[in-house]
Amino acid sequence: MTSSSAPMDAVMDAPSAKRVKLSPYTKVNANGASSSRYRYHTGFGSHFSSEALPDTLPKGQNSPQVCPRGLYAEQLSGTAFTKPRTTGNFFSWLYRIRPSVGHRGYSAINAPTEIVGDFSCSTVALPVPDQLRWSPFRMPADSEATDFISGLKSVAGAGSASVRNGLAIHVYTANRSMERTSFYNSDGDFLIVPQLGGLDIQTEFGMMDLLPNQIAVIPRGIRFSVNLHDKQARGYVLEVFNGRFDLPDLGPIGANGLANPRDFEYPMAHYDQDAATNVAAPGPDGAPTDEWWRVVTKFQGKLFSAAQPFTPYDVVAWHGNYAPYKYDLANFMVINTVSFDHCDPSIFTVLTCRSLEPGVAVADFVIFPPRWGVADHTFRPPYYHRNCMSEFMGLINGAYEAKAGGEEDGFAPGGASLHNTMTPHGPDRNTFIAASDEKLQPRRIADGTQAFMFETHFMLSPTRWALERSGVVQPRYVSCWENMPVRFNPDGLEAIREDSSA
């Protein structure tokens, strides 16, 4: 299947193109033109105009009697029509070769799935106040053909997709691309965090390449296909059932810092070039054949499928502010203490999904990136903590500064931990001793490491799959805090250095 996107000259001349950023996979021809299909608009939350062919967008209106190039005009509403612009009214107009409604009826996918949409049901999820940690989630065997959809498994969550209140945390593993299959999520927005293997994500709006240490957000209802750059892929997904991801307020930090708006990338219009002519015929009995596309939706936590004889990726132009985007975590501008004490982890927030209560998040996406540690007279690892929020952590690569151990008994890339509401947590014994006794001097922290946290005001319920069938729960995780040294000195102000815990 061939595809088309805007020529470089057209991209640069387009009135909406603020800045073009090319992906690491871009190849530049001798004449200076890019041969990559990954091209981006930049600027968080902007209203973009994007054309794969010039002069495709209607002038001065959204839905003319006949659209340029004979296309269909279709609006995708991400918020209610009447939502105030001041609080974010999100929509896009897509100009496509055929309307997306041209599919057969939906039918339930009855194959077993580990996806959960209602976390109040004890048959699929349980309240667990214990500290939990998982070793790296297992990859499927080569003989088990697993794509992004079939490899998606819920780990924890709260609330229900059907009442649009709550969230879900998933992991995905895959060893196959999505062949003639498109997926959209009716339940909420996806924030995808690759840990192993690069992804080629084709969306209705255009193409995105996604590598470990990058993230992508695909809002509710947008169709996409995940294809693999490598033989295997694994990662994490944060799904919010209500609200949307936004940049955090910076307060006294000022106008610049943390994740800057200019570093967020939105795909430029791109369509399958043979979309107009490549229409699969039905079988002798009128039923769809293997040449048809399968459109899969997650609806109230269940999977449904509909067949259509043409590609879903036939959008020749679009404009709006409701679109998928990506962000490279290496662009995060770290702010940290230069005097004493440990900043609260909120200083590392990349994106937030706000609740109705000011300052309280449905979900925050927080990272712990490479940085300098220079605090004087300070215990530099994260402090011991009991939190009104729930904290789910994952590790993309490296070794997290507050936890030691190996793949089977430690916090390893591809694994996770969950410290629920008011459950105590903090550095393990070895980290505490080393940080308490080290000579303080400026040093690099977390080089070669990227840990992250999904934080939420919801009390999270782990799924039965995560607890019972994943096979990677670490049963002795809590033992990392056993025999913590007692250095209390009733006779003086100096801590006792030798271990008196016995």
Disulfide bonds with the S-S distance in Angstrom:
none
